[in-house]
Amino acid sequence: MIRLLLQSTVRQFQSDKLLHLLTLLGIALGAAAVVGVQILHQSAIAAFAGSVQAVRGNSELTVFGSAPSFDERVLVDVLGTVGVESATPRVQLSVAVDPSSGDGFLELAGLDVLSLASLPYREEFELREALSQPGWLALTAEGADRLGLSLGDRVNVSCGSRTAELQLSNWVELEQLGPAASPMRGVMDIAALQQLLGQIGEIHQIDVALVEGQEPDSVAASLEQRLGPAYEILTPSQQVGQAEQLLGAFRLNLTALSAVSLFVGFFMVYTTVQAMLVRRRREFGVMRCLGTTRGQLLFLVLGEVAILGFAGSFLGTLLGIGVAQGSLADVSATLTNLYVLEEVRSLALSPSLIPLALLAGVGGALAGAAWPTLESLGRPPRELLQSQPVHERLHRVSGLAWWIGLVLLGGTGVWCLTWGRQVRPAGFVLGLAMLLTIPLITPRLLRVWKVVPAHQFGVLHGLRSLASRLHGSAFCSASLAVSVSILVGITMMVSSFRSTLESWVDSVIQADVYVTAASYARSRSDAILEQSVIDELVRHPAVREADLLRRVDSRIAERPVPLIGVRMDLPDGTRRFPLTSGEDPEPVYRRLQDEQAVLISQPLARRLGLEDSAEFDLPTPEGPQSVPIAGIYEDYGSESGAVAMDLTTMEALFGEGPLHSVSLYLDEGTDPEQVVTALAARLPEVPLEIRSNARLRAEVFRIFDQTFLVTRTLQLVTLLVAALGVATTLLVIAEEGRSEVALARSLGADRPQVFRVFLGKGAGIGVVGVILGLTGGMGLAWILVHLINRAYFGWSIRADWGALFMVPEFASIGAAVLLASLYPAWKASRTPAVELKRDDS
Amino acid sequence: MIPELALAAALLPAVTQEADWKIADPDYQWQFPQDHWAHSGYRTEWWYFTGHLESSEGRRFGYQFTFFKIGLLPNRPDGASQWNAANLVMGHASITDPESGQHRFSEVVHREVPFLAGFGTFPDTLLAWSQAPAGTDGRWELSFEESGFALDMRDDRRGFSLSLQTEPDKPRIFQGPNGFSRKGAGESAASQYYSYSRLKTAGTVTLDGVSYSVQGTSWMDKEFGSDQLDDEQVGWDWFSLQLDDRREVMLFSLRDEEGEIHSRAGTLVAADGSVQWFDPGNQWLRALSSWESEKSGVEYPSGWRIRLEEPGLSLELRPVMANQENRSSILPDMAYWEGAVDVFDDAGNTIGRGYVELTGYGDAMRPGI
């Protein structure tokens, strides 16, 4: 049976290579999208896990503070806790590399003697040298290579406005400990790192190894009890889990999008299998008459499909790896920009991808083939031997499918707006219902072409014929519509998001010049601006007013939340935090100054359900403190949320602390770019990022566009699959209609006429697909904007229907459909009149 | 380089003399009590207590308590960070309980950081201290007051603690002329070395939560120097014996890899406290048997015959139990044998007690001096 299956598969493939190749490519692209997204996610997590692993030794727990750094003397309490075998303090800093020495960031770990001495080095490790030589640094060999450093070379780095000259003194082979970790990583003595970068008395974490047999949970509980609520104790897997949680929404969106590619690929398999069944119905009929059982035939057909799916999985995995590799740099930039996670340097390929690729490829192919196969082979042999096309049934059920689709969509919509409101994935459920409804209502819609008068054998005839031959065209139109929906929906969502961001940026970015340390992008609250630097900036004669920003990185409800302290008394400063309520901001800002109240960002309010709360518990070094909420503000900077308050409130809650950013308001008529240049010249040795208002805006939108690059790649894949679907369907129609075409040809139709008929069919499929897709896309955009974004990111996006004028997108769809129609039309026009059979007459 | 080797290399003494370190000086100007406190500029210094205790119920214990100062740098580096340190503080403690047949060992190693470990300065009473081993609250402390030394340690995980006060029963003695103890031919191969050979000791020993009020006798050694061993010296056998006739004997020999003795010295303290330094010769020590540690795989000599022609002593030493090996879990390759012994005469009569230290056997790393 297996041999028969293989022979049959080869024969089928040879009988119509192009059709099978297209289907194979469709399956492969669908699988590639799913596998690619999974690889990217795995790689991001592996990079983070690698960084956790790289210098933690054998520790099973890590102590973190509620703020990124905490008092080093906490180590004594950790050491004194039962079950602890050893406790290793660590200073962990992202430092910016001076552009003259290279570019980018280095992750530096400052370690104590025993941890430092126990790492694997390439050259002999000299402890005394590591402790006494100023700027002693060991980097990974790859990191050193990237910076062009040889042993003994010096490199300037900065954290905040402080700079340090380090010397590459050894290579540390951290890749042995955390292979997927970023290579831009090094180790130093803890004292040197504290000193050089001004972190005296502070550490970032304590790695804890446990006595053999001790349960991490029980020791973590003891530590929690002993250290109090200002500390968090996590296992490495919990740390990775937090990163996974952080990336959850990002991953879910990409996964959903990749699943759509697969969904579209599924239609292609359906069409191909349907075509194959039509072509081979006589063969199957004869086989049934000769004693082949229905089960054996089912095995044969599904076996062939599975082999096709298997090949698609294999090809899809390779393509997926290619897609992931191509998108790696953008995804890495997004993760470091938005989530301050590790750089993703290489793809993490795990064996779990094989079942995933098989599920996507083979599973998707079998799912696509199941219904037509069962439906067709379920007929008695006599019916199979007859020439009645199996697809006529679709004609009969198109009305029922229409109503099922409408009820499905309507029911889910009602559920979403009522009981489903509290269900987080409700938006995805409604989106899925919409995508399922599209194929259900397509056959009925295609029947509208019946009204087209077709007196001549040409384009109009092609259009009209679609109404009577629904099976392939319906599925093709449906898959095109689904792809267009996704394209339109996501483009509109991104466009709406962008226009919302534009108006938000207009409101929020008001100062003329913004100054942070060069390392701020990665080291955030560690990137301190020294007072002398701030004084020098503010002293510029064109500066009319200066806003100062202090940042405390906190964790609220298990996610990182920045706490922002600014001058709430700044004249005309109320637009910096646009209130969602639309109320008069003056009294709100007064409360911020007089009552030590805070503003919370909309995503935080939604995540914690604080929309109607008057106060909430803010984690402080003294434990949670209840603070009044003065209002909720729009924010698109952090999906985990943010809290803004007056600098004096921050000082009351967190004690005195350094500043991280300065916003300068200039005298009327001053050119900000000139001031930027002048400030840079005033502080040539200080590693600052000085941006004018215009440059900061440009940077915001550069990051935004980069974030959606992967989305656009996946959109492209979906569109490509849909175009392949159109080509496949028309090829099937051309194949099935050979007799019909031959008859037309024998009756006098010339080749251009046949060509036009098939172009008409393509146009008909395309028009229905695009119109339906456009409608579905608008619905999907609404779901993305109002349900999914809100539920997963907490952002309010104002729908921008102006995005409907997406000329390039429609042009690309039209071009794709047209291109996909050309070859089948050409092929059909080549059909000779001698193909006419007695049975077809 | 594998991590353990890197660690060992870091903590073992440098084989070459570094000009910045002070070395032992035959003309060292002693100043007591100040010299009980730590000396900066030397690579190594230790306060070594060993002793025999007996509870009021007659239960016998042997103990060791040591603080090591291991110099990383001759001087503390400049800078505001508390982690800038010139030294590591290493503490070792053990208890031998012949009744249960158990020998327990505990250790601490910290950088000399104000909140983790350190050394006191005269005239404060504190000589050295450290946070207790991980998993135990509190500190290890060694202090000196007019009446003598007091030591406190606890290790909850290993289930023992010592809280002992000592008082000199005999005066302090120098090991070698003016306390200059030569260990080898090299310029630096010597230490400043003095001892209290008989300290009355009283206090509390706690084992698995049961406290024993104890009394007994201790021996205290204090040494400091830099790079005290010659290049080829890999370990030593050291003996401190307290005889029932109130005499004490200290003996050591330093071995090379082949087991050849490179250097040796002996001190006999008479009952009246007078001191005789002598060369025990090459044939003074003969091992009677051996014991192999199951845990470290190291084979140590066990039981000795000692013949000293110059003071005219013939002694046999038998360990009170074979397994008195100290194995470090912080420095995984470091193991040495530090154990209580009974002293017998040729007729087999018990004539005293002692402590023996054996280092550099097998592949085990020794404490760095």
Interface residues (C-beta under 8 A of the other chain):
Chain A: E72 R73 L75 V76 L79 G80 T81 V82 G83 V84 E85 S86 A87 D112 V113 L114 A117 S118 L119 P120 Y121 E124 F125 E126 L127 R128 L131 S132 D189 I190 A191 A192 Q194 Q195 I200 G201 V211
Chain B: M1 I2 P3 E4 A6 L7 A9 A10 L11 A14 L72 L73 P77 G79 A80 S81 Q82 W83 N84 A85 L88 V109 R111 F115 L116 Q131 A132 A134 G135 T136 D137 G138 D156 R157 S329 I330
